[in-house]
Amino acid sequence: MSIGIEPLGDMVLVQMEAAPEKTQSGLLLPEEAREKMTVGLVIAIGSEQSGVSVGDRVIYRQYSGTKIEWLGLEYLLMKSEDIQAKVNDS
Protein backbone atom coordinates (compact mmCIF):
# COMPACT_ATOMS: atom_id res chain seq x y z
CA MET A 1 0.00 0.00 0.00
CA SER A 2 1.72 3.13 -1.21
CA ILE A 3 0.42 6.50 -0.07
CA GLY A 4 2.90 8.58 -2.05
CA ILE A 5 5.54 9.09 0.67
CA GLU A 6 8.72 7.01 0.51
CA PRO A 7 11.07 7.28 3.53
CA LEU A 8 14.81 7.47 2.82
CA GLY A 9 17.67 5.66 4.58
CA ASP A 10 16.71 4.45 8.06
CA MET A 11 13.52 6.51 8.26
CA VAL A 12 10.10 4.97 9.00
CA LEU A 13 6.65 6.34 8.19
CA VAL A 14 4.12 5.52 10.92
CA GLN A 15 0.38 6.15 10.80
CA MET A 16 -0.57 7.44 14.23
CA GLU A 17 -3.37 5.58 16.00
CA ALA A 18 -6.12 7.57 17.58
CA ALA A 19 -6.34 7.01 21.31
CA PRO A 20 -9.58 5.46 22.54
CA GLU A 21 -11.95 7.77 24.39
CA LYS A 22 -12.95 5.01 26.84
CA THR A 23 -11.25 2.10 28.54
CA GLN A 24 -12.56 -1.43 27.93
CA SER A 25 -14.48 -1.19 31.19
CA GLY A 26 -16.21 2.01 30.03
CA LEU A 27 -14.27 4.69 31.91
CA LEU A 28 -13.78 7.92 29.98
CA LEU A 29 -10.14 8.86 29.41
CA PRO A 30 -9.17 12.51 29.92
CA GLU A 31 -7.70 14.39 26.95
CA GLU A 32 -4.24 14.44 28.59
CA ALA A 33 -4.13 10.64 28.68
CA ARG A 34 -5.23 10.36 25.06
CA GLU A 35 -2.46 12.70 23.87
CA LYS A 36 0.22 10.41 25.32
CA MET A 37 -0.60 7.42 23.10
CA THR A 38 2.50 6.48 21.15
CA VAL A 39 1.36 3.50 19.11
CA GLY A 40 1.16 3.41 15.35
CA LEU A 41 1.16 1.30 12.20
CA VAL A 42 4.26 1.16 10.00
CA ILE A 43 3.18 2.30 6.52
CA ALA A 44 6.56 2.56 4.75
CA ILE A 45 10.25 2.03 5.54
CA GLY A 46 13.49 3.34 4.09
CA SER A 47 15.94 1.12 2.23
CA GLU A 48 18.37 0.92 5.19
CA GLN A 49 15.72 -0.08 7.76
CA SER A 50 15.67 -3.72 8.87
CA GLY A 51 14.15 -3.77 12.38
CA VAL A 52 10.49 -3.42 11.41
CA SER A 53 8.32 -4.25 8.41
CA VAL A 54 5.39 -2.56 6.74
CA GLY A 55 2.24 -3.56 8.63
CA ASP A 56 3.89 -3.82 12.08
CA ARG A 57 2.26 -2.03 15.02
CA VAL A 58 4.96 -0.27 17.00
CA ILE A 59 5.49 1.81 20.12
CA TYR A 60 7.61 4.89 19.55
CA ARG A 61 9.16 7.58 21.72
CA GLN A 62 6.91 10.45 22.66
CA TYR A 63 7.85 13.72 20.89
CA SER A 64 9.81 11.90 18.17
CA GLY A 65 9.69 12.39 14.44
CA THR A 66 8.02 14.94 12.21
CA LYS A 67 4.22 15.09 12.13
CA ILE A 68 2.73 15.04 8.65
CA GLU A 69 -0.91 15.36 7.64
CA TRP A 70 -1.37 13.65 4.27
CA LEU A 71 -4.67 12.93 2.54
CA GLY A 72 -6.58 13.58 5.77
CA LEU A 73 -4.53 11.20 7.97
CA GLU A 74 -1.79 11.91 10.50
CA TYR A 75 1.62 10.31 10.10
CA LEU A 76 4.99 10.50 11.80
CA LEU A 77 8.22 10.35 9.82
CA MET A 78 10.88 9.21 12.29
CA LYS A 79 14.27 7.58 12.58
CA SER A 80 14.12 3.86 13.24
CA GLU A 81 15.99 4.37 16.54
CA ASP A 82 12.88 6.14 17.91
CA ILE A 83 10.90 2.89 17.65
CA GLN A 84 11.06 1.12 20.98
CA ALA A 85 8.98 -2.05 20.52
CA LYS A 86 6.65 -4.03 18.29
CA VAL A 87 3.10 -4.71 19.47
CA ASN A 88 2.01 -8.35 19.33
CA ASP A 89 -1.77 -8.53 19.09
CA SER A 90 -2.07 -12.02 20.54
FENKA-V532655 format. One record per pair of residues at least 12 apart in sequence whose C-alpha atoms are under 8 Angstrom apart, sorted by sequence separation. I is the first residue (numbers start at 1). J is the second residue. D is the distance in whole Angstrom. If there is no record, write none. Layout:
I | J | D
I | J | D
//
This chain:
42 | 54 | 5
43 | 55 | 6
65 | 77 | 5
66 | 78 | 6
21 | 34 | 7
41 | 54 | 8
42 | 55 | 5
65 | 78 | 4
20 | 34 | 7
41 | 55 | 6
42 | 56 | 5
64 | 78 | 7
65 | 79 | 7
19 | 34 | 5
41 | 56 | 6
42 | 57 | 6
19 | 35 | 7
41 | 57 | 4
42 | 58 | 7
40 | 57 | 6
41 | 58 | 6
65 | 82 | 8
19 | 37 | 6
39 | 57 | 7
40 | 58 | 6
64 | 82 | 7
18 | 37 | 8
39 | 58 | 6
40 | 59 | 7
17 | 37 | 8
39 | 59 | 5
40 | 60 | 8
17 | 38 | 8
38 | 59 | 6
39 | 60 | 6
61 | 82 | 6
16 | 38 | 8
17 | 39 | 6
38 | 60 | 6
60 | 82 | 6
61 | 83 | 6
16 | 39 | 7
17 | 40 | 5
38 | 61 | 7
60 | 83 | 4
61 | 84 | 7
16 | 40 | 5
17 | 41 | 7
38 | 62 | 6
59 | 83 | 6
60 | 84 | 5
15 | 40 | 5
16 | 41 | 7
58 | 83 | 7
59 | 84 | 6
60 | 85 | 7
14 | 40 | 6
15 | 41 | 5
36 | 62 | 7
58 | 84 | 7
59 | 85 | 5
14 | 41 | 5
15 | 42 | 6
58 | 85 | 6
59 | 86 | 6
14 | 42 | 4
15 | 43 | 6
58 | 86 | 4
59 | 87 | 7
13 | 42 | 6
14 | 43 | 6
51 | 80 | 8
57 | 86 | 6
58 | 87 | 5
12 | 42 | 7
13 | 43 | 6
14 | 44 | 7
56 | 86 | 7
57 | 87 | 5
12 | 43 | 8
13 | 44 | 5
49 | 80 | 7
56 | 87 | 7
57 | 88 | 8
12 | 44 | 6
13 | 45 | 6
12 | 45 | 5
11 | 45 | 6
12 | 46 | 6
52 | 86 | 8
10 | 45 | 7
11 | 46 | 5
10 | 46 | 5
7 | 44 | 7
8 | 45 | 8
9 | 46 | 5
10 | 47 | 7
12 | 49 | 8
6 | 44 | 7
7 | 45 | 6
8 | 46 | 5
9 | 47 | 5
10 | 48 | 5
11 | 49 | 7
5 | 44 | 8
6 | 45 | 7
7 | 46 | 5
8 | 47 | 6
9 | 48 | 5
10 | 49 | 5
6 | 46 | 7
7 | 47 | 8
8 | 48 | 8
9 | 49 | 7
2 | 43 | 8
1 | 43 | 8
2 | 44 | 8
15 | 73 | 8
16 | 74 | 6
15 | 74 | 6
16 | 75 | 5
15 | 75 | 4
16 | 76 | 7
14 | 75 | 5
15 | 76 | 6
13 | 75 | 7
14 | 76 | 5
13 | 76 | 6
14 | 77 | 6
13 | 77 | 5
14 | 78 | 8
12 | 77 | 6
13 | 78 | 7
11 | 77 | 7
12 | 78 | 5
11 | 78 | 6
12 | 79 | 6
11 | 79 | 5
12 | 80 | 6
10 | 79 | 6
11 | 80 | 6
7 | 77 | 8
10 | 80 | 6
//
